[in-house]
Amino acid sequence: MGLQKWLQVVWNDENRDQGDSMTVDRKHSAACGDASLNWYALHIRSRHEKRVAERLGSQSLETFLPLHRSRHRWKNGVHVDVDLPLFPCYLFARAALHDRLRLLQHPGVLGFAASSAKPTVISDDEIVALRTATESLKAEPHPYLNNGDPVRIVAGPLAGMTGILTRRKQEYRVVLSIEAIMRSIVVEVSEFDIEPEAKRQ
């Protein structure tokens, strides 16, 4: 299950009572090497991501909050660089599944991100990839694109054209159609050169 899928659904426990990157990693006991510990994505109240990460870390729970640096302009005209969550309203936490109730009881935690009736486990490899992207590659937020979504090319010689997004292995491809002759072509593009096509009213 890829990272993009679990972001679409939030799973809430029925029994609950209620910088380039900031990695809130806390030193933990040898139990963290236990196979029963997995990474989960928590759905967090807006603008509470850092606070929740710090609170969970203070209770010896390992967390990871990817951040990106953004230039912000205050009302007085002053520009400052601020670290913002790469995935607003989401935080990664490493814990045993039986600890889910304890996680949900923390103020600001709304539920688990999930693709089914149970919280989705995020693989260690995906967490490592996220760490690399945020710490070494200067990752920035990008609109989520589904396979088959209509997109517009915004850079390069085909800028302004629209088509359908497809993927082949790790490559992004856009299918461009010529309606008049009912023919299509496919071109390889960078994910940074495309954006979702706005739905027409």
C-alpha positions in Angstrom: 0.0 0.0 0.0 1.6 3.3 -1.1 1.7 6.5 0.9 -0.8 8.1 -1.5 -3.5 5.6 -0.8 -3.7 5.9 3.0 -4.0 9.6 2.9 -7.4 9.3 1.3 -9.3 7.7 4.2 -9.2 8.4 8.0 -10.0 5.5 10.3 -11.5 6.4 13.7 -11.5 4.0 16.6 -15.1 3.5 17.8 -13.9 3.1 21.4 -11.8 6.2 21.6 -12.5 8.8 24.3 -11.9 11.4 22.4 14.9 23.1 9.2 14.3 21.3 5.9 12.7 18.6 7.9 11.7 18.1 11.4 12.1 14.5 12.5 10.9 14.2 16.1 12.9 11.0 16.8 13.3 10.0 20.4 15.8 7.5 21.7 13.8 4.5 22.7 14.4 1.1 24.3 15.5 -2.1 22.5 11.8 -2.8 22.2 11.7 -0.5 19.2 13.4 -3.3 17.3 10.4 -5.5 18.0 8.6 -6.7 14.9 5.3 -5.8 16.6 6.2 -2.1 16.3 5.0 -0.5 13.1 4.7 2.9 11.6 1.2 4.4 11.3 -0.1 7.7 9.9 -2.2 9.7 12.4 -4.7 12.3 11.3 -4.1 15.4 13.4 -6.1 18.5 14.1 -5.1 21.3 11.8 -2.1 23.4 13.0 -1.5 20.9 15.9 1.1 18.7 14.1 4.2 19.9 15.9 2.5 20.1 19.3 1.2 16.5 19.1 4.6 15.2 17.8 6.4 16.8 20.8 3.8 15.5 23.3 4.0 11.9 21.9 7.8 12.1 21.9 7.8 13.1 25.5 6.0 9.8 26.2 8.8 7.7 24.5 6.8 7.2 21.3 8.9 7.5 18.2 7.4 10.0 15.7 8.3 11.5 12.4 7.0 14.9 11.1 8.3 15.7 7.6 8.6 19.5 7.1 9.4 21.8 4.3 10.7 25.3 4.5 8.5 28.0 3.1 8.8 31.8 2.8 5.9 33.5 4.7 4.8 37.1 4.5 3.4 38.5 7.7 0.8 41.2 7.8 3.4 43.9 8.5 5.2 43.0 5.3 8.1 41.1 6.9 9.2 37.9 5.1 10.3 35.0 7.2 11.2 31.3 6.5 8.9 28.9 8.4 8.9 25.1 8.6 5.5 23.7 7.6 4.2 20.1 7.6 4.9 18.4 4.3 1.5 16.6 4.8 -0.7 19.0 6.7 -2.8 17.3 9.3 -0.7 14.1 9.3 2.0 12.7 11.5 3.8 9.4 11.5 4.1 7.4 14.7 5.8 4.0 15.5 3.9 1.9 17.9 2.3 -1.5 18.6 -1.2 -1.9 17.3 -2.5 -2.5 20.8 -1.3 1.0 21.7 -3.8 2.6 19.3 -6.2 3.6 22.0 -3.5 5.4 23.9 -2.6 7.3 20.7 -6.2 8.3 20.0 -6.5 9.6 23.6 -4.0 12.3 22.9 -5.5 15.8 22.4 -5.2 16.8 18.8 -5.2 13.2 17.4 -8.4 12.6 15.3 -7.7 9.1 14.1 -5.6 6.7 12.0 -5.2 7.1 8.3 -6.4 3.8 6.7 -7.4 2.2 3.5 -9.7 -0.4 5.1 -11.3 -1.1 8.5 -7.9 -1.2 10.2 -5.1 1.3 10.4 -2.7 1.0 7.5 0.9 0.0 8.3 3.5 2.3 6.7 6.6 0.3 5.7 10.0 1.2 7.0 11.2 1.6 3.5 8.6 4.3 2.8 9.6 6.1 6.0 13.2 6.0 5.0 12.3 7.3 1.5 10.4 10.2 3.1 13.3 11.0 5.4 15.6 11.1 2.4 13.3 13.3 0.4 12.8 15.8 3.2 16.4 15.9 4.5 18.4 15.6 1.3 16.2 16.5 -1.7 14.3 19.6 -0.5 10.9 18.1 -1.0 7.9 20.3 -1.4 4.1 19.6 -1.4 2.6 18.7 -4.7 -1.1 18.1 -5.7 -2.0 14.4 -5.5 -2.5 12.9 -8.9 -4.3 9.6 -9.4 -3.5 7.4 -12.3 -6.0 8.4 -15.0 -6.6 12.0 -13.7 -6.9 14.8 -16.2 -3.8 17.0 -16.0 -2.3 20.1 -17.6 1.3 20.4 -18.7 2.6 23.7 -17.3 6.3 23.7 -18.4 8.3 22.7 -21.4 7.5 22.7 -25.2 4.0 21.2 -24.5 3.0 23.7 -21.9 -0.7 24.5 -21.9 -1.8 21.1 -23.3 -4.1 18.8 -21.3 -4.2 15.0 -21.2 -4.6 12.0 -19.0 -2.0 10.9 -16.5 -0.6 7.4 -16.7 2.4 5.7 -15.2 4.9 3.1 -16.3 7.1 1.9 -13.5 8.5 5.1 -12.1 7.9 7.3 -15.1 5.0 9.8 -15.5 3.4 9.8 -18.9 0.6 12.0 -20.2 -1.8 10.8 -22.9 -2.7 13.6 -25.3 -5.7 13.2 -27.5 -6.6 14.9 -30.8 -10.4 14.7 -30.8 -10.8 15.8 -34.4 -9.1 12.7 -35.7 -9.7 10.4 -32.7 -6.0 9.7 -32.1 -3.8 9.9 -29.1 -0.1 10.1 -28.3 1.7 9.5 -25.0 4.6 11.6 -23.8 6.9 11.3 -20.8 6.9 14.3 -18.5 8.4 15.3 -15.1 5.9 15.2 -12.2 6.9 18.8 -11.6 5.7 19.9 -15.1 2.1 18.8 -14.6 -0.8 19.9 -12.4 -4.4 18.7 -12.0 -6.7 20.0 -14.6 -9.5 22.2 -13.0 -12.9 20.6 -13.4 -15.1 22.7 -15.6 -18.4 23.9 -14.1 
